[in-house]
């Protein structure tokens, strides 16, 4: 088992449970941007930053029985619920891993309190963080037009990002 897989298990352990594939992607991305030791590569996608590596590692962790992925029907679409299994916990306990649990737990639990739409906004803004705030806002309004984000949403996201740092 590779350390990158173990770090994802540690993140999921700190979260307790994550509901939604998009939310899982965004929590890992934002955690990485907050300097947690995560290695997944991201590209910009329809719903903001997306990592094919994370998708593949998640499938591997599910196949190994370390992560439970439960598919639930909800209002005409499917939603996925992720949790660390007992086997995943046992593995993680036996794996020598440097993981900043205190910092990670604080960040991850705060992220997990928000819905996927808000995390999509935050992750999109972080993806373009090298731009000025005005340019980031313009990117959001252009690339995320269908989400109907408002100025207040952008301001709330900036405040949230600052509070995570």
Secondary structure, DSSP 8 states (H G I E B T S, - for coil): --HHHHHHHHHHHHHS-EE-HHHHHHHHHHHHHTT-S-----EEETTEEE-HHHHHHHHHHHHTTSEEEEEEEETTEEEEEEEE-HHHHHHHHHS-----HHHHHHHHHHHHTS-HHHHHHHHHHHHTTTS-HHHHHHHHHHHTGGGT--HHHHHHHHHHHHHH-
